[in-house]
Amino acid sequence: MLQTARTSSRGWDGDVGIGQVKYKDSSLAQVVEGLSATRIRALIYHNFPKQAQAVHYSLYSLHIKIRKTTKGFSRPPNSFMPILRSVLIALSRNSSLRHFAEDSTLGGRMSSRFVAGTSVEHVLTAAAAVNSHGMATTLDSLGENVHSPEEAQQAADVYHRLLDAIEQRRLDANVSVKLTQMGMDLDPGLAQTMVTGLVEHAVAANTFVRIDMEGSDYTQATIDMVSRLHAMQGNRGRVGVVIQAYLRRSAADIDRLLAEGIRIRLCKGAYQEPANLAFPDKAEVDANFIRLMQVLLPSGVYHGIATHDEKMIEATCRFARERGIQPDQFEFQMLYGVRRDLQKSLVAAGYRMRVYIPFGTEWYPYFMRRLAERPANLLFIARNFFRK
């Protein structure tokens, strides 16, 4: 049986309360341990009827209590951040919590900061609003790992609707697609057929398809598919890929992609990966991000530098100035609802900005990975959502 854990420290205190636990769940125990270690106060309510076939998690309340000191708001020790990220990534894979969150008013309210509604019309309205501030957009219909060819076709149909609307409404927008959403796990040939149709449509609509990067199990297959798509007649410059700076292999991948003239979105990465594949420390990831950025910017190919980290942005701007690279030769990319102040300030300074706008009912994994990428987002939600 799980036990209540209590911790405290100067400037941070918290407790984790477990109520009505009717059977042992070791994975949940690991999550609770991680929450406790990060000084998060949480109350998690569980109800597991003996005859139920599906496990139902109800997240009753999760908040961080900040104690104001004479020096201002205290922060959790840096050593706890990797634990908190691991906890949030673990929660992103919890199907029972996902079902609860996506079906609840509470979950919808929490996600609304980062997800532009559930329908095509919602995301188009959000895109037009972002465009009005001088920023381009990337539209993403959330969803991963479909279970049938029919589901893959339905997902592709949503993107065809987006591409039609982008052309008809003259939006400054493109689209981002996950291969698992197009049926990659079912049949790589099916996924390629679906994405080939989308790229052809994007060419006709005078826009672009970004193939998103998922976990490392898909990295090689994703790069290979983008390479094949880009080599097709008429597709050059109309399809690109995402490279994650935390992967050790990324420098070699960039060399290959640049040789083929493929546009790259550089980000840090948001999946849990083993240390033999990914740099485990933030400092190493940051250093690799800067190294890769310095390869991309002078390449002569138009790339996206995707980060909310002011140090990475400053390093990019400084390198561009030193090399005489003009602000219109690359773009910064940020997520919908994250650092809006920074987005506007970069546009005001003359840089190009693209905002990635997700939408759809299957928002939970995306939402949790965004919290894992930047735990300050959790703090923002807790302070505003639970404020009385």
C-alpha positions in Angstrom: 0.0 0.0 0.0 1.3 3.5 -0.8 2.2 5.7 2.1 1.8 9.4 2.6 5.1 11.2 2.1 6.0 14.5 3.7 9.0 16.7 3.1 10.1 20.2 4.0 13.0 22.5 3.3 13.8 26.2 3.8 11.7 28.2 1.4 9.9 25.2 0.0 7.6 22.8 1.8 5.1 20.2 0.6 3.3 17.0 1.2 1.9 14.3 -1.0 -1.3 12.8 0.2 -2.8 9.6 -1.2 -6.4 8.9 -0.4 -8.5 5.7 -0.9 -5.8 3.6 -2.5 -7.3 0.2 -3.0 -4.3 -1.6 -4.5 -0.6 -1.2 -4.9 0.7 0.6 -8.0 4.5 0.7 -8.2 4.6 3.1 -11.1 2.4 5.6 -9.2 4.7 5.2 -6.2 7.6 6.3 -8.4 5.7 9.4 -9.5 4.8 10.2 -5.9 8.4 9.8 -4.9 9.5 12.2 -7.6 6.9 14.8 -6.7 7.9 14.6 -3.1 11.6 15.1 -4.0 10.8 18.3 -5.9 8.9 19.7 -2.9 5.6 19.6 -4.8 2.5 19.5 -2.7 -0.1 17.2 -4.2 -3.3 15.5 -3.3 -4.1 12.6 -5.6 -7.4 10.8 -5.4 -7.7 7.2 -6.6 -10.8 5.1 -7.1 -10.2 1.6 -8.3 -13.5 -0.4 -8.3 -12.6 -4.1 -7.9 -14.5 -5.2 -11.0 -13.4 -2.3 -13.2 -11.5 -3.3 -16.4 -10.1 0.2 -16.8 -8.0 2.0 -14.2 -9.3 5.4 -13.4 -7.0 8.1 -12.0 -8.4 11.3 -10.8 -6.0 14.1 -10.2 -7.9 16.0 -7.6 -5.3 18.8 -7.0 -1.7 19.5 -7.9 -0.1 22.8 -6.9 3.2 24.2 -5.9 3.3 26.3 -2.8 5.8 29.2 -2.9 6.8 30.9 0.3 7.8 34.5 -0.1 11.0 35.4 1.7 12.8 38.6 2.1 14.8 37.8 -1.1 11.6 37.2 -3.1 10.2 33.9 -4.3 12.4 31.0 -3.6 13.0 28.3 -6.2 13.4 24.6 -6.0 17.1 23.5 -6.0 18.4 22.8 -9.5 19.1 19.2 -8.6 15.4 18.6 -8.4 14.7 19.7 -12.0 15.7 16.5 -13.7 13.5 14.6 -11.3 10.6 16.8 -12.0 11.1 16.5 -15.7 11.2 12.7 -15.4 8.0 12.7 -13.3 6.2 14.8 -15.9 7.3 12.7 -18.8 6.2 9.6 -16.9 2.8 11.1 -16.4 2.6 12.0 -20.1 2.5 8.2 -20.8 -0.1 7.4 -18.2 -3.2 6.4 -20.2 -5.6 6.5 -17.3 -4.7 10.0 -16.3 -4.7 11.0 -19.9 -8.3 9.7 -20.4 -9.4 11.6 -17.2 -7.7 14.8 -18.2 -8.9 14.9 -21.8 -12.5 14.2 -20.8 -12.7 16.7 -18.0 -13.5 20.4 -17.8 -10.6 20.7 -15.3 -8.1 19.3 -17.8 -9.4 21.4 -20.7 -9.0 24.6 -18.6 -5.5 23.7 -17.6 -4.4 23.0 -21.2 -6.1 26.0 -22.8 -2.9 28.2 -22.2 -1.0 26.0 -24.6 -3.6 24.3 -26.9 -5.7 26.4 -29.3 -9.0 24.6 -28.8 -10.2 21.3 -30.3 -11.4 22.1 -33.8 -10.0 23.2 -37.1 -11.9 26.5 -36.9 -10.4 27.1 -33.4 -6.8 26.8 -34.7 -7.4 28.9 -37.8 -8.8 31.7 -35.6 -5.7 31.5 -33.4 -3.4 31.5 -36.4 -5.1 34.6 -37.8 -4.7 36.3 -34.4 -1.0 35.4 -34.2 -0.4 36.6 -37.8 -1.9 40.0 -36.9 1.1 40.5 -34.5 3.5 40.0 -37.4 4.3 36.3 -36.6 4.0 33.2 -38.8 2.5 30.0 -37.5 2.8 26.2 -37.7 -0.4 24.3 -37.2 -0.4 20.9 -35.5 -3.4 18.5 -35.2 -2.5 16.7 -32.0 -2.4 12.9 -32.0 0.1 10.0 -32.1 0.2 6.2 -32.7 -3.0 5.6 -34.6 -4.4 2.0 -34.5 -5.8 1.5 -38.0 -5.4 2.8 -41.5 -8.8 4.5 -41.2 -7.6 6.5 -38.2 -4.5 7.5 -40.2 -6.7 8.6 -43.1 -8.9 10.6 -40.8 -5.8 12.4 -39.4 -4.5 13.1 -42.9 -7.9 14.5 -43.8 -7.7 17.1 -41.0 -4.3 18.3 -42.5 -5.8 18.5 -46.0 -8.5 20.8 -44.5 -5.9 22.9 -42.8 -3.9 23.2 -46.1 -7.0 24.3 -48.0 -7.8 26.9 -45.3 -4.3 28.2 -45.3 -4.5 28.9 -49.0 -8.1 30.2 -49.0 -7.6 32.5 -46.0 -4.1 33.5 -47.1 -2.7 32.7 -43.7 1.1 32.9 -43.0 1.1 29.3 -41.9 2.4 25.8 -42.5 1.7 22.4 -40.9 3.6 20.0 -38.6 2.9 16.2 -38.9 3.9 13.2 -36.8 4.6 10.0 -38.7 3.0 7.8 -36.1 -0.2 9.8 -36.6 0.0 8.9 -40.3 0.3 5.1 -39.6 4.0 4.6 -39.2 3.6 1.9 -36.6 1.1 0.1 -38.8 3.0 0.3 -42.1 5.8 2.7 -43.1 4.5 2.5 -46.6 1.1 3.7 -45.5 2.7 6.7 -43.6 4.8 7.6 -46.7 1.7 7.5 -48.9 -0.2 9.8 -46.5 2.6 12.3 -46.1 3.4 12.3 -49.8 -0.2 13.5 -50.4 0.2 16.2 -47.8 3.4 17.5 -49.3 1.9 17.5 -52.8 -1.0 19.5 -51.4 1.3 21.9 -49.6 3.2 22.6 -52.8 -0.1 23.4 -54.6 -1.1 25.7 -51.7 2.3 27.4 -51.7 3.2 26.3 -48.1 5.3 23.7 -46.3 5.1 20.5 -44.3 7.3 19.9 -41.2 7.8 16.3 -40.3 7.9 16.3 -36.5 10.5 14.3 -34.6 9.3 11.8 -32.0 11.2 9.5 -29.7 14.6 8.1 -30.7 13.0 4.8 -32.0 11.7 6.9 -34.9 14.7 9.1 -35.6 16.4 7.2 -38.4 13.1 6.3 -40.1 11.9 9.9 -39.9 15.1 11.3 -41.5 15.1 8.7 -44.2 11.5 9.5 -45.1 12.0 13.2 -45.2 15.0 12.6 -47.5 12.9 10.6 -49.9 10.1 13.1 -49.9 12.4 16.0 -50.4 14.0 14.3 -53.4 10.7 14.0 -55.2 10.0 16.2 -58.2 8.8 19.6 -57.1 9.2 19.0 -53.3 12.5 20.8 -52.7 12.2 23.3 -49.9 8.6 22.2 -49.2 9.3 19.6 -46.6 11.5 19.7 -43.6 12.3 17.9 -40.4 13.0 18.5 -36.7 16.4 17.8 -35.1 16.7 17.4 -31.3 19.9 18.9 -29.7 19.8 16.4 -26.8 20.5 13.5 -29.1 24.2 12.6 -29.5 23.7 11.7 -33.1 22.3 15.1 -34.2 25.5 16.6 -35.5 25.9 13.8 -38.0 22.2 14.0 -38.9 22.5 17.7 -39.6 25.5 17.1 -41.9 23.5 14.7 -44.0 20.4 16.9 -44.1 22.3 20.0 -45.1 24.0 18.2 -47.9 20.5 17.6 -49.3 19.4 21.2 -48.7 16.7 20.2 -46.2 15.2 22.8 -43.9 15.6 22.0 -40.2 13.8 23.0 -37.0 16.3 22.8 -34.2 14.9 22.2 -30.7 16.3 20.7 -27.5 14.0 17.6 -27.3 11.2 16.5 -25.0 11.3 12.7 -24.7 12.9 10.6 -22.1 16.0 9.0 -23.6 18.8 6.8 -22.2 22.2 8.5 -21.5 23.9 6.5 -24.3 21.6 8.2 -26.8 21.0 11.6 -25.3 23.0 14.1 -23.2 21.7 13.8 -19.7 22.7 17.2 -18.4 21.1 20.5 -19.4 24.5 22.2 -19.7 25.5 19.6 -22.3 22.3 19.9 -24.2 22.7 23.7 -24.3 26.3 23.5 -25.5 25.2 21.1 -28.3 22.3 23.3 -29.2 24.7 26.2 -29.7 27.1 24.1 -31.7 24.3 22.9 -34.0 22.9 26.4 -34.4 26.3 27.6 -35.5 26.3 25.0 -38.3 22.7 25.7 -39.4 22.8 29.5 -39.7 25.6 29.9 -42.2 24.4 26.9 -44.3 22.4 29.0 -46.8 19.2 27.0 -46.0 16.4 28.6 -44.2 16.1 27.1 -40.7 14.1 27.5 -37.5 15.7 28.0 -34.1 13.1 26.7 -31.7 13.7 27.7 -28.1 12.3 29.8 -25.3 15.7 29.8 -23.5 17.0 33.4 -23.4 20.6 32.3 -23.3 20.1 30.3 -26.5 18.4 33.2 -28.2 21.2 35.6 -27.1 23.8 33.2 -28.4 21.9 32.9 -31.7 21.5 36.7 -32.2 25.2 37.3 -31.3 26.5 34.6 -33.7 24.3 36.0 -36.5 25.6 39.5 -35.9 29.2 38.3 -35.8 28.8 36.4 -39.1 26.8 39.0 -40.9 23.7 36.8 -41.1 20.6 38.9 -41.7 17.5 38.4 -39.5 15.5 37.3 -42.5 17.8 34.4 -43.2 16.4 32.3 -40.4 13.5 32.4 -37.9 13.0 31.8 -34.2 10.2 29.4 -33.3 8.2 29.3 -30.0 5.2 27.5 -28.7 1.7 28.9 -28.5 1.1 30.4 -25.0 4.8 30.3 -24.0 6.8 33.5 -23.5 4.5 35.7 -25.5 6.5 38.7 -24.2 9.7 37.3 -25.7 8.0 36.5 -29.0 6.8 40.1 -29.3 10.2 41.6 -28.3 12.0 39.5 -30.9 9.6 40.7 -33.6 10.1 44.3 -32.5 13.8 43.8 -32.8 13.4 42.8 -36.4 13.7 39.0 -36.2 11.3 36.5 -37.8 9.1 34.6 -35.4 7.0 31.5 -36.0 4.5 30.3 -33.3 3.7 26.6 -33.2 -0.1 26.2 -32.6 -1.4 22.8 -31.6 -5.1 21.9 -31.4 -7.3 18.9 -31.0 -8.9 16.6 -28.4 -5.7 14.5 -27.9 -3.8 17.2 -26.2 -2.6 15.5 -23.0 0.8 14.0 -24.0 1.8 17.3 -25.7 0.7 19.3 -22.7 2.7 17.1 -20.3 5.9 17.2 -22.4 5.7 21.0 -22.5 5.6 21.1 -18.7 8.6 18.7 -18.7 10.5 20.9 -21.2 10.1 24.0 -19.0 8.9 23.3 -15.4 8.3 27.0 -14.9 5.2 26.4 -17.0 3.9 24.2 -14.2 4.6 27.0 -11.8 2.7 29.4 -14.0 -0.4 27.2 -14.2 -0.4 26.4 -10.5 -0.2 30.1 -9.5 -3.0 31.1 -11.8 -5.2 28.1 -11.9 -5.4 27.5 -8.2 -5.5 31.1 -7.2 -8.7 31.8 -5.2 
